[in-house]
Amino acid sequence: MTTLANDRGNARRRTLTGLVAAVLLTAVIAPMSTSASAASPALTAVCAAAIPLNLSPGLRLLQSTQGTNRSLGETGTLSCVGNLDGFPVTGPGTIGFAGAYAGTCAAASGAGTWSFSLPVSDRGVTRVIHHSGTYTAPNVGVAIVFTGLFQTGRLAGAGAVVALHGECVTQPITRASLPMLGVQLTQ
């Protein structure tokens, strides 16, 4: 019995890993293949993020719900290589959001406000730059495409919802994590 349960868990992880890889590859390569005009913002950093999701009342498989989705402050991590506001990023920062969602586990969308903070080197002195703005996050199944706008740019990428409480079939997903790789910071 334990072996069967482990095989099922490994199969789910492999399926999720494949889905995440396909979504991330599409999200990273597709924007790079479009031609850039002089007015287009430039890619200044590539990031990875892990954001906690707290959904109330939670996503269900077939029954559409509307509710709140928040990270409870800047409790997620944001690690970038590149520049922010013209300064080199020197280490990991934080990211968070608060918003609303509507839909099911199969298809939903969310929108609201978000913020992030990253340490940078300003002429050899480390300081933290903070930005906030609005976001949209449509999803199909566990795949989410996140686009967050802030005053001087945009942070966009894709990830996959990893359920931490609930699984969508017998219980709604009320807590989850959203890991994202290849997130693009443009300014």
C-alpha positions as CSV (number, residue, x, y, z in Angstrom):
1,M,0.0,0.0,0.0
2,T,2.8,2.4,0.8
3,T,4.5,1.7,-2.5
4,L,1.3,2.5,-4.4
5,A,0.9,5.8,-2.5
6,N,4.5,6.7,-3.2
7,D,4.1,5.8,-6.9
8,R,1.0,8.1,-7.2
9,G,2.8,10.9,-5.4
10,N,5.9,10.6,-7.7
11,A,3.6,10.5,-10.7
12,R,1.8,13.7,-9.6
13,R,5.2,15.4,-9.0
14,R,6.5,14.4,-12.4
15,T,3.3,15.6,-14.1
16,L,3.4,18.9,-12.1
17,T,7.1,19.3,-13.0
18,G,6.4,18.8,-16.7
19,L,3.5,21.2,-16.7
20,V,5.6,23.9,-14.9
21,A,8.5,23.4,-17.3
22,A,6.2,23.8,-20.3
23,V,4.4,26.9,-18.9
24,L,7.7,28.5,-17.9
25,L,9.4,27.8,-21.2
26,T,6.4,29.4,-23.0
27,A,6.3,32.4,-20.6
28,V,10.1,33.0,-20.9
29,I,10.7,32.4,-24.6
30,A,7.5,33.9,-26.1
31,P,8.2,37.5,-24.9
32,M,11.9,37.2,-26.1
33,S,10.8,36.2,-29.6
34,T,8.8,39.3,-30.2
35,S,10.5,42.3,-31.7
36,A,11.3,45.2,-29.4
37,S,10.7,48.8,-30.4
38,A,12.6,51.8,-29.0
39,A,9.7,52.5,-26.7
40,S,9.6,49.0,-25.3
41,P,10.9,48.6,-21.7
42,A,14.1,46.7,-21.4
43,L,14.6,43.5,-19.5
44,T,16.7,44.5,-16.5
45,A,16.6,41.4,-14.3
46,V,15.5,37.7,-14.2
47,C,14.0,36.5,-11.0
48,A,12.6,33.5,-9.1
49,A,9.8,33.9,-6.6
50,A,8.0,31.8,-4.1
51,I,4.8,33.3,-2.8
52,P,2.4,31.9,-0.2
53,L,-1.3,31.9,-1.2
54,N,-4.1,32.1,1.4
55,L,-7.5,31.8,-0.3
56,S,-10.8,32.3,1.4
57,P,-13.2,30.5,1.0
58,G,-10.9,28.5,-1.3
59,L,-10.9,27.1,-4.9
60,R,-13.1,24.1,-5.6
61,L,-13.0,21.7,-8.6
62,L,-16.5,22.3,-10.1
63,Q,-18.2,25.0,-8.0
64,S,-17.1,28.5,-8.9
65,T,-16.2,30.6,-5.9
66,Q,-15.2,34.3,-5.4
67,G,-13.1,35.3,-2.5
68,T,-9.9,36.9,-1.2
69,N,-6.3,35.8,-1.9
70,R,-3.5,37.2,0.0
71,S,0.1,36.5,1.1
72,L,-0.4,38.2,4.5
73,G,2.3,40.9,3.8
74,E,5.6,40.6,1.9
75,T,6.0,37.0,3.1
76,G,7.2,35.5,-0.2
77,T,10.8,35.5,-1.5
78,L,12.1,37.2,-4.6
79,S,15.6,36.5,-5.9
80,C,16.8,38.4,-8.9
81,V,19.9,38.7,-11.1
82,G,20.3,42.0,-12.8
83,N,19.3,45.6,-12.1
84,L,16.4,47.4,-10.4
85,D,16.0,51.2,-11.1
86,G,19.5,51.1,-12.6
87,F,21.2,49.6,-9.5
88,P,22.6,46.0,-9.3
89,V,20.5,43.7,-7.1
90,T,22.6,42.3,-4.3
91,G,20.5,39.6,-2.7
92,P,17.1,38.1,-2.1
93,G,14.1,40.3,-1.3
94,T,10.5,39.9,-0.4
95,I,7.2,39.9,-2.3
96,G,3.5,39.9,-1.3
97,F,0.0,40.7,-2.5
98,A,-3.6,41.2,-1.5
99,G,-6.5,40.7,-3.9
100,A,-9.6,38.9,-5.0
101,Y,-10.1,35.8,-7.2
102,A,-13.0,34.1,-9.0
103,G,-13.4,30.7,-10.6
104,T,-12.6,27.0,-10.1
105,C,-9.4,24.9,-9.8
106,A,-9.7,24.4,-13.5
107,A,-9.9,28.1,-14.5
108,A,-9.8,31.2,-12.3
109,S,-8.4,34.7,-12.3
110,G,-7.2,37.1,-9.7
111,A,-6.4,40.8,-9.4
112,G,-5.4,43.2,-6.7
113,T,-2.4,45.1,-5.3
114,W,1.1,43.8,-4.7
115,S,4.5,44.9,-3.5
116,F,8.1,43.9,-3.4
117,S,11.4,44.9,-1.9
118,L,14.9,44.1,-3.1
119,P,18.4,45.1,-1.8
120,V,20.6,46.9,-4.3
121,S,24.1,48.4,-4.4
122,D,24.0,52.2,-4.7
123,R,27.6,53.3,-5.2
124,G,28.8,50.5,-2.9
125,V,26.1,51.1,-0.2
126,T,23.4,48.5,0.2
127,R,19.9,49.9,0.3
128,V,16.4,48.4,-0.2
129,I,14.2,49.6,-3.0
130,H,10.4,49.1,-2.5
131,H,7.8,49.1,-5.3
132,S,4.1,48.5,-5.3
133,G,1.3,48.4,-7.8
134,T,-1.5,46.3,-9.3
135,Y,-1.4,42.7,-10.6
136,T,-3.5,40.3,-12.7
137,A,-3.2,36.6,-12.5
138,P,-5.3,34.4,-14.8
139,N,-4.8,30.6,-14.4
140,V,-5.7,27.4,-16.2
141,G,-5.5,24.5,-13.8
142,V,-2.4,24.9,-11.6
143,A,-0.6,27.2,-14.1
144,I,-0.7,30.9,-13.3
145,V,0.5,33.8,-15.4
146,F,1.4,36.7,-13.1
147,T,1.8,40.3,-14.4
148,G,2.5,43.0,-11.8
149,L,2.8,46.6,-12.8
150,F,4.5,49.3,-10.7
151,Q,5.4,52.9,-11.2
152,T,8.7,52.3,-13.2
153,G,8.1,48.9,-14.7
154,R,6.6,45.4,-14.7
155,L,7.3,42.0,-13.2
156,A,5.9,39.1,-15.2
157,G,6.2,35.4,-15.1
158,A,4.5,32.0,-14.7
159,G,4.3,29.4,-12.1
160,A,2.2,26.6,-10.7
161,V,0.0,26.4,-7.6
162,V,1.2,23.8,-5.1
163,A,-1.6,23.0,-2.7
164,L,-0.7,23.0,1.0
165,H,-4.2,22.6,2.4
166,G,-7.0,21.0,0.3
167,E,-6.7,19.3,-3.0
168,C,-9.7,20.6,-5.0
169,V,-11.6,17.3,-5.0
170,T,-12.9,16.7,-1.5
171,Q,-11.6,19.9,0.1
172,P,-11.2,23.4,-1.4
173,I,-7.6,24.7,-1.7
174,T,-7.3,27.3,1.0
175,R,-3.5,27.5,1.4
176,A,-0.9,27.0,-1.4
177,S,2.5,28.1,-2.6
178,L,3.2,29.7,-5.9
179,P,6.8,29.0,-7.1
180,M,7.9,30.9,-10.2
181,L,11.1,30.8,-12.3
182,G,12.2,32.9,-15.2
183,V,10.2,35.9,-13.9
184,Q,11.1,39.0,-16.0
185,L,11.6,42.5,-14.5
186,T,11.3,45.2,-17.2
187,Q,11.8,48.9,-16.9
